[in-house]
Amino acid sequence: MASAALHREQPLPALLATESSVTAVDDACGVLVRLFALGRSVRAAALAAALPSLGVDGAVALGLVRLEGGRAGFGADRLGRTDRDVLPLCDLRPYGDDAHDWWVASDLSELAVGGPLRPDHVLGIGGASTTLASWTARRSVERALDLGTGCGVQALHLTGHVGAIIATDISERALAYAAFNVALNVALAASDGAGAIPDVELLSGDLLDPVAGQRFSLVVSNPPFVITPRDQDLPLYEYRDGGRAGDTLVRSLVRQVGTVLEPGGVAQFLGNWEVRAGRTWLDVWGDWLDEQAREGVALDAWVIQRESQDPAEYAELWARDGGAQPGSEAHSRMYAAWLRDFAARGVERIGFGVVTLQRPTTDRPTWRSLDEAHGPVAAPMGPTIDAGLRARTWLDEHSDDEVLDVAWSCAADVTEERHGTPGAEDPSVILVRQGGGLGRVVRAGTLLAAYLGVADGELTARVALDAIATVLGTDAADVYSELVPQVRDLVADGLLV
C-alpha cells in the first residue's frame, strides 16, 4: 500500500510504515528507505547498524548524508555520534531489470525536500527514464551513446549489451552523479562476481557537440524535451528544459542525430512536439523528416505517439512538476505562462512519444512509419521495436510478389474475436487482437479473416489467396489488391511472422 501511494506522490503511508525505523538498529531496510527514498532523518546509531561496512563516517565522506547537531553519544560510531540525527543529501535506491541489480543515486525529489527543486536538480529514476529503458532495442553492439545521461540510468542499461559507452550531459552536476553511479555499480559487480562492467566515458557538452565526428551503432536519449516558456519569472530546470523555445530541441535532434550513426545504427529517444491549429501530428513529423532528408543524413523513421494533450493539460502537468503546489501563486503564474506561450504560436495539441530512427546500410530510399499507441503495451518493448525495425526494413526491400511468396503464420499471441447480433449466422464484426507488442486490434473483413484462418506457415500467401479467390468465385488479382497491403501492415507490427 505504501509503495503504491508513493507512485501517486503520497508519502504519508510510507512515512508511517517506517516511523519505527528512525531509531531501529535491526531494520536496515526501513532505515535506508526512510533516509534515502523519503528524505527523512534517522539516528546515527540506526544508520551505522544499517551500513556496517561503510558506517556513518563513510556515508558523510561520500557526501550521501550530513550529521545534524545534537548531544554526542558513545557506541557504534567511532566518533561517538550515535544519538545525533543523520539527514540525507541525495536519493539512493535499488534499481534493475531482469538481468541486473544496480543502485542509483540522484538528488532528493520534491516529496523529500518539501518544496521547489534547485535549477540544476539531477532527476532520479522516473517514468520517462523507465519508458526509454523499456523501449530500447537491446542489440549487442560495439559502441553506444547516452545523450543527456542525467544520473546515468540509461548508461547502466547499456552496460549489459554494449562494448564501449559514451555518456554526455550539459550539467556538470549530472555528470558527477553519473560518475558516482558508474563507480558504485562497478564496485558492486566486482564484489558480487558478476563480471566487468564496460567503461563509460563521460563528456560535457550540448547535444551532439561532444561527439562530433564520432560514430555509434546505438544512440539513446531521454533529452530535456519539456516545452518550457522563455519567461524570466519561471524556474528553468536543467533536467527538463533544453534552453530552446518550443519543440526546437527535439526537432534539432531529429535533424542531426544521423551524423553520428553508423550505417545500420539506431537512435531512440523520447520527445514532445507541438501541433498547431489546422495541422496534425503526422503533418509535423512529415515536415521534420523532410527537413532531415534535405539537410542531413536520411534515416528510416518509426515514431509512435503515446499521448496527446491540450495546452491546459500540458501546463497542469509541468507547472506541478518541481514542487509548486496547485492553487499557490507560483503554480498559477507558471500555468498562465505556459498557456500564453502556446497561444502565441497557435498550438492546439502537444504530442509525446517514442522516436526510433535507423540509418540504412545502403543508399536505398528510407521508410517511415508513424503510429499511435495510447493503450498498454508489452513490457519490455525493446524486443518489439527490434523485430519491428527488421520487419519494416525487410518489407521496404521486398516487392509485393516477394511478400506473396512467403508462408506467413499468425504470431502465437494473436487471437480472434467474433461479434454478432443474437440469432445471426454470421458475425457482423471480426477483430484480430495482438496480445503483446503494441497491442494492435485490427478489424478484419471477410477476405482477411479467411486468410488468417489458414496462415499457419504451411502455404505461401499466394497459394492461400488463390484458393480463397477460387472458393469465393473472385478474381485473384482483386484479392491480392485488397489483402497484400493488409498483410504488409500485419507483418510490420508482428501479427504475421
C-alpha positions in Angstrom: 0.0 0.0 0.0 2.8 2.4 0.9 4.7 1.7 -2.3 1.6 2.2 -4.4 0.9 5.5 -2.6 4.4 6.7 -3.3 3.7 6.2 -7.0 0.8 8.6 -6.6 3.2 11.1 -4.9 1.6 10.5 -1.5 4.4 9.8 1.1 2.3 9.6 4.3 1.7 5.8 4.2 5.4 5.1 3.7 6.3 7.6 6.5 4.0 5.8 8.9 5.3 2.4 7.8 8.9 3.4 8.5 8.2 5.5 11.7 9.8 3.0 14.0 12.9 2.9 11.7 14.1 6.2 13.0 16.0 4.6 15.9 15.8 0.9 14.9 19.1 -0.9 14.8 17.6 -4.2 13.5 15.6 -2.8 10.4 18.2 -1.9 7.8 15.7 -1.8 5.0 13.4 0.6 6.9 16.2 2.9 7.9 17.5 3.2 4.3 14.0 3.6 2.8 13.2 6.4 5.3 16.6 8.1 4.8 17.3 7.9 1.1 13.8 7.4 -0.5 11.7 9.5 1.8 14.3 12.1 2.6 13.7 12.0 6.4 16.3 11.9 9.2 17.3 8.8 11.2 19.5 8.4 14.2 23.2 7.8 13.6 23.2 4.5 15.5 20.4 3.2 13.2 22.4 4.1 10.1 25.6 2.7 11.5 23.8 -0.7 12.0 22.2 -0.5 8.5 25.6 0.2 6.9 28.1 -1.8 8.9 30.9 -1.6 6.4 30.6 2.0 5.3 29.5 3.4 8.6 28.2 6.9 9.3 31.7 8.4 8.7 32.0 6.8 5.3 28.5 8.0 4.3 29.4 11.5 5.4 32.7 11.3 3.5 30.9 10.2 0.3 28.5 13.1 0.5 25.5 10.9 0.9 24.4 12.3 4.4 25.2 15.0 6.9 25.1 15.0 10.6 22.6 17.3 12.4 23.6 19.0 15.6 22.9 17.1 18.8 24.3 15.6 22.0 27.3 13.4 21.4 27.0 9.8 22.4 29.0 6.6 22.6 28.8 3.3 20.9 28.7 2.0 17.4 30.1 5.1 15.7 33.8 5.5 16.4 33.4 9.3 16.7 30.8 9.0 19.3 27.8 10.5 17.4 25.3 7.7 17.6 22.5 9.7 19.1 22.7 12.5 16.5 20.3 12.8 13.6 21.5 12.0 10.1 20.0 13.8 7.2 20.2 12.6 3.5 21.9 14.7 0.9 20.7 12.5 -2.0 18.2 9.9 -3.1 19.7 6.4 -3.2 17.8 3.3 -4.1 18.0 -0.1 -5.7 17.0 -0.4 -9.4 17.4 -3.1 -12.0 16.0 -5.1 -14.9 15.5 -8.8 -15.5 19.3 -9.4 -15.6 20.8 -6.7 -13.4 20.6 -5.2 -9.9 22.0 -1.7 -9.5 22.0 1.2 -7.0 21.2 4.7 -8.3 21.9 8.0 -6.6 20.3 11.3 -7.6 19.1 14.5 -6.0 16.3 14.3 -3.5 12.8 14.6 -5.0 10.3 17.3 -4.3 8.4 14.9 -2.0 11.6 14.7 0.1 12.6 18.4 0.0 9.0 19.6 0.5 9.2 22.4 -1.9 10.6 23.6 -5.3 13.7 22.0 -6.6 17.0 23.6 -7.4 17.5 24.6 -11.1 20.4 22.1 -11.5 18.4 19.3 -9.9 19.5 15.9 -11.1 16.5 13.7 -11.7 16.5 10.1 -10.5 14.5 7.1 -11.8 11.3 8.4 -13.2 8.6 7.5 -15.7 10.5 8.8 -18.7 13.7 7.0 -17.9 12.0 3.7 -17.3 9.9 4.2 -20.5 13.1 4.7 -22.6 14.8 1.8 -20.9 11.8 -0.5 -21.7 11.6 0.6 -25.4 15.3 0.4 -26.2 16.3 -2.3 -28.6 18.9 -4.3 -26.8 21.1 -5.3 -29.7 24.7 -6.3 -28.9 26.8 -3.5 -30.3 30.4 -2.2 -30.0 29.8 1.5 -29.3 26.8 3.4 -27.9 26.0 7.0 -26.9 23.8 8.0 -24.0 22.9 11.6 -24.9 21.8 13.6 -21.8 22.7 10.9 -19.4 21.4 12.6 -16.2 22.3 10.4 -13.3 23.3 7.6 -15.7 20.3 5.3 -15.7 20.5 4.6 -19.5 24.2 4.1 -19.4 23.8 1.4 -16.7 21.3 -0.4 -19.0 23.8 -0.1 -21.9 26.5 -1.9 -19.9 24.6 -5.2 -20.4 25.0 -5.3 -24.2 27.5 -2.6 -25.4 31.3 -2.8 -25.5 32.1 0.9 -25.1 29.8 3.7 -23.9 30.0 7.4 -24.1 27.6 9.4 -21.9 27.1 13.2 -22.3 25.3 15.9 -20.4 25.4 19.7 -20.3 25.0 19.6 -16.5 28.2 19.1 -14.6 26.2 18.1 -11.5 24.5 15.3 -13.5 27.9 14.1 -14.8 29.1 13.9 -11.2 26.2 11.8 -10.2 26.6 9.6 -13.3 30.3 9.1 -12.4 29.4 8.1 -8.9 26.7 5.7 -10.0 29.0 4.0 -12.6 31.8 3.7 -10.0 29.4 2.3 -7.3 28.0 -0.3 -9.7 31.4 -1.3 -11.0 32.4 -2.0 -7.4 29.1 -3.9 -6.7 29.6 -6.0 -9.8 33.2 -6.9 -8.7 32.1 -7.8 -5.2 29.3 -10.0 -6.5 31.5 -11.7 -9.0 29.2 -10.5 -11.8 31.9 -9.7 -14.3 33.4 -6.5 -15.5 31.2 -3.5 -16.5 32.2 -1.8 -19.7 33.9 1.5 -19.5 31.6 4.6 -19.5 33.3 7.8 -20.8 31.6 10.9 -19.5 31.7 14.1 -21.6 30.3 17.6 -21.0 28.6 19.5 -23.8 25.3 20.3 -25.6 23.5 17.8 -27.7 25.9 16.2 -30.2 28.8 18.7 -29.8 31.0 16.5 -27.5 30.9 13.6 -30.0 31.1 15.4 -33.3 32.9 13.2 -35.9 32.3 10.0 -33.9 30.1 7.1 -34.9 27.9 4.8 -32.9 25.7 1.8 -33.5 23.2 2.9 -30.9 22.2 6.3 -29.6 19.7 6.6 -26.7 18.5 9.8 -25.2 16.0 11.0 -22.6 16.6 14.6 -23.5 15.3 17.7 -21.8 12.3 17.7 -24.1 9.8 19.6 -22.0 8.4 22.6 -23.8 9.1 25.5 -21.4 8.1 29.2 -21.8 11.0 31.5 -22.1 9.8 33.6 -19.2 12.3 35.1 -16.7 9.9 34.6 -13.8 9.8 30.8 -14.3 12.3 28.3 -12.9 14.2 26.5 -15.7 15.3 23.0 -14.6 18.3 21.6 -16.5 16.9 18.1 -16.4 13.8 19.0 -18.4 14.5 22.3 -20.3 17.0 22.3 -23.1 17.3 26.1 -23.3 15.3 26.3 -26.5 11.9 27.6 -27.4 9.0 25.2 -28.2 10.0 21.8 -29.6 13.2 23.1 -31.2 15.4 20.7 -29.2 13.7 17.5 -30.4 13.5 18.9 -33.9 17.2 19.6 -33.9 18.0 16.1 -32.6 15.9 14.5 -35.4 17.8 16.6 -38.0 21.3 16.0 -36.6 21.5 12.5 -35.0 22.1 10.8 -38.3 25.6 12.4 -38.4 26.8 10.2 -35.5 25.1 6.9 -36.6 27.0 4.1 -38.3 25.3 2.6 -41.3 22.7 0.2 -39.7 22.9 2.3 -36.5 19.7 3.1 -34.5 18.8 6.1 -32.4 16.0 6.0 -29.9 14.7 8.9 -27.8 11.6 10.5 -26.2 10.1 13.8 -27.2 7.3 16.3 -27.2 6.1 18.0 -30.4 3.7 21.0 -30.9 0.7 20.6 -33.2 -0.6 24.0 -34.4 -4.1 24.9 -35.5 -5.2 23.2 -38.7 -2.4 20.6 -38.6 -2.0 17.1 -37.2 1.0 15.4 -35.6 1.5 13.5 -38.8 2.0 16.8 -40.6 4.6 17.9 -38.0 6.6 14.7 -38.4 6.3 14.8 -42.2 7.9 18.2 -42.2 10.6 17.2 -39.7 11.6 14.1 -41.7 11.5 16.0 -45.0 13.9 18.6 -43.4 16.1 15.8 -42.1 16.4 14.3 -45.6 17.2 17.6 -47.2 19.7 18.9 -44.6 21.3 15.8 -43.0 21.5 12.1 -43.2 18.3 10.5 -44.4 17.0 8.0 -41.9 14.3 5.4 -41.6 11.8 6.7 -39.0 9.4 4.9 -36.7 7.5 7.4 -34.5 4.9 6.1 -32.0 2.7 8.8 -30.4 1.8 7.7 -26.9 -0.1 10.7 -25.6 -1.7 13.9 -26.9 -2.6 16.8 -24.6 -4.2 20.2 -25.0 -2.2 23.2 -23.7 -4.0 23.3 -20.3 -3.4 19.6 -19.6 0.3 20.1 -20.5 0.6 23.2 -18.4 -1.0 21.5 -15.4 1.4 18.6 -15.6 4.6 20.6 -15.8 3.6 23.5 -13.6 3.1 20.9 -10.8 6.4 19.2 -11.6 9.3 20.6 -9.5 7.2 21.1 -6.3 4.9 24.0 -6.9 1.6 23.3 -5.2 -1.7 23.7 -7.2 -3.5 26.8 -6.1 -0.3 28.6 -5.0 0.7 31.9 -6.6 3.8 30.3 -8.1 1.7 27.5 -9.7 -0.8 29.9 -11.1 2.0 32.1 -12.5 3.6 29.2 -14.2 0.3 27.8 -15.5 -0.5 31.2 -17.1 2.9 31.4 -18.7 2.5 28.1 -20.4 -0.9 29.0 -21.8 0.4 32.3 -23.1 3.4 30.6 -24.7 1.3 28.1 -26.6 -1.3 30.7 -27.6 1.5 32.9 -29.1 2.4 30.1 -31.5 -1.2 28.8 -32.1 -0.5 25.5 -30.5 -3.6 23.3 -30.1 -2.1 19.9 -29.1 1.2 18.6 -27.7 2.2 15.1 -28.6 4.5 12.8 -26.6 6.1 9.6 -27.9 9.0 7.4 -28.7 11.2 8.0 -31.7 13.3 5.3 -33.4 15.5 6.3 -36.3 17.7 4.0 -38.3 20.5 4.8 -40.8 20.2 2.5 -43.8 23.2 0.3 -44.7 22.8 1.1 -48.4 21.6 4.1 -50.5 18.0 2.7 -50.7 15.1 5.1 -50.1 14.1 5.4 -46.5 10.8 4.3 -45.0 8.5 6.0 -42.5 6.1 4.5 -40.0 4.0 7.0 -38.0 1.8 5.2 -35.5 -0.3 5.8 -32.4 -0.5 3.5 -29.4 -2.2 5.1 -26.4 -3.0 2.0 -24.5 -1.0 -0.6 -22.6 1.9 -2.2 -24.5 4.3 -5.1 -23.9 7.0 -4.7 -21.2 9.7 -4.5 -22.1 9.0 -3.1 -25.6 12.6 -3.4 -26.8 12.1 -6.8 -28.5 9.1 -5.5 -30.3 11.0 -2.4 -31.5 13.9 -4.6 -32.7 11.6 -7.0 -34.5 9.6 -4.1 -36.0 12.7 -2.4 -37.3 13.8 -5.6 -39.0 10.3 -6.3 -40.4 9.8 -2.8 -41.8 13.2 -2.8 -43.4 12.5 -6.2 -45.0 9.2 -5.0 -46.3 10.8 -1.9 -47.7 13.4 -4.0 -49.6 10.9 -6.6 -51.0 8.2 -6.4 -53.6 4.6 -7.4 -53.2 5.3 -10.5 -55.3 8.0 -11.5 -52.8 5.6 -10.9 -49.9 3.2 -13.3 -51.6 5.8 -15.9 -51.9 6.4 -16.2 -48.1 4.5 -18.7 -46.0 3.4 -16.4 -43.2 1.8 -17.6 -40.0 -0.1 -15.8 -37.2 2.1 -15.0 -34.2 1.4 -17.0 -31.1 -0.1 -14.1 -29.2 -2.8 -13.3 -31.9 -6.4 -14.1 -31.1 -9.7 -13.6 -33.0 -13.0 -12.2 -31.6 -16.3 -12.6 -33.5 -19.2 -10.4 -32.6 -22.7 -10.8 -34.0 -26.3 -10.0 -33.2 -28.3 -12.7 -31.4 -29.6 -15.3 -33.8 -27.4 -14.2 -36.7 -25.5 -17.0 -38.6 -22.5 -14.8 -39.5 -20.6 -12.4 -37.3 -21.0 -8.7 -38.0 -17.6 -7.8 -36.6 -14.3 -9.8 -36.6 -11.5 -8.4 -34.5 -7.9 -9.7 -34.7 -6.1 -8.9 -31.4 -2.4 -8.8 -30.6 -1.7 -9.9 -27.1 1.8 -8.4 -26.8 3.8 -5.8 -28.7 1.8 -2.6 -29.5 -1.5 -4.4 -28.6 -2.8 -3.9 -32.1 -6.5 -4.6 -32.7 -7.5 -4.9 -36.4 -11.0 -5.1 -37.8 -10.9 -7.9 -40.4 -13.1 -8.2 -43.4 -14.2 -11.5 -44.9 -11.0 -11.9 -47.0 -8.5 -11.1 -44.3 -10.4 -13.3 -41.8 -10.3 -16.2 -44.3 -6.6 -15.8 -44.9 -5.6 -15.5 -41.2 -7.6 -18.7 -40.7 -5.2 -20.6 -42.9 -2.0 -18.7 -42.2 -0.1 -21.4 -40.3 3.2 -21.3 -42.1 2.4 -24.2 -44.4 1.1 -22.4 -47.5 2.6 -19.3 -49.1 0.4 -16.3 -49.1 0.0 -16.6 -52.9 -1.3 -20.2 -52.7 -3.6 -19.4 -49.9 -5.1 -16.3 -51.6 -5.5 -18.1 -54.9 -7.5 -20.8 -53.0 -9.6 -18.2 -51.3 -10.4 -16.5 -54.6 -11.4 -19.8 -56.1 -13.8 -20.6 -53.2 -15.4 -17.2 -53.3 -15.5 -17.0 -57.1 -13.4 -13.8 -57.1 -10.6 -12.8 -59.4 -7.2 -13.5 -57.7 -5.8 -10.1 -58.7 -8.7 -8.4 -56.8 -7.9 -10.5 -53.7 -4.2 -9.6 -54.0 -5.0 -5.9 -54.3 -7.1 -5.8 -51.2 -5.0 -8.1 -49.0 -1.4 -7.5 -49.7 -1.4 -4.0 -48.1 -3.1 -5.5 -45.1 -0.6 -8.4 -44.9 2.2 -5.9 -45.0 0.7 -3.9 -42.1 0.4 -7.1 -40.0 3.9 -8.2 -40.8 5.3 -4.8 -39.8 3.7 -5.0 -36.3 4.4 -8.7 -35.8 0.9 -10.1 -36.1 2.2 -12.2 -39.0 5.6 -13.7 -38.8 
